[in-house]
């Protein structure tokens, strides 16, 4: 867990994002704080709809306004608040210092242009070079992401490539910049088979190491988190519920929601009735009507009357592990005490 001189590359401070719809106001992200150190991988995890992608799109100012609105907060990248930049200034950062792998490559790639032309456009936009040179750089980039016969593949359209190869093209496009400082990977292995998933994750890890790049990884796959992340933030219904380094989170999950996510993972043990996978009961609350209480209260096996009060403040488990939960406030939450939730299970 090397944190390249521990320098903060990106910080988000008190970010709240809402969407104003004909049915009402959807509170997608609420009072979120996070930091990404240079050279680190931070994973945002949680169920669909918890605010992961909205958080990522806030960084690049890709939130559609309207209906979206950034209600409060700052996004500090390399000392500048991105939310105060002009459209021209933020456009110059996209693809140059901040790159993004979008969730679905088939819809992110333009179906009527060849992949070589689409990647070359990024080079020409940010490096002011001619098309021939841009295509030569594109071939080298496709070699880097391990696409076979790149000289031939640059003439292919997206529909002529497999899902794994399209995902590699998206990674290549994200890296077609002079110095990508931050790579935002939004579900980079969605809809890929396990073999291709492993190759994509290995590729991102290699590129991160080779060019000292930071990664914001958005996923609901805890296996991917365990393999690639340095730090983890668990989100639920727009709120940050738990944050820790990856080892602490898996060894000592404290929030009931984090426990539920990890308990739903299959293990190497032979399946029996006693070790069957657990499910989190209930449903995600309606973000149109959600209040200031803990959003997990209606599904939590340890819910108490106080959980219907305003959202809890941070409780430190140790120097590198925090949780936002009334159940642990004022309790001995050190790792040596194991999970305080064990008391509630007895």
PyMOL commands that set and color helices and strands:
alter all, ss='L'
color gray80, all
select helices_A, chain A and resi 4-6+52-59+82-84+87-93+105-108+115-127+131-144+150-153+158-160+163-174+194-211+222-228+246-251+256-263+273-275+305-308+326-328+335-337+341-345
alter helices_A, ss='H'
color red, helices_A
select strands_A, chain A and resi 8-21+24-37+41-45+68-77+80-81+98-101+182-186+214-219+231-236+239-245+315-318+321-323
alter strands_A, ss='S'
color yellow, strands_A
deselect
rebuild
show_as cartoon
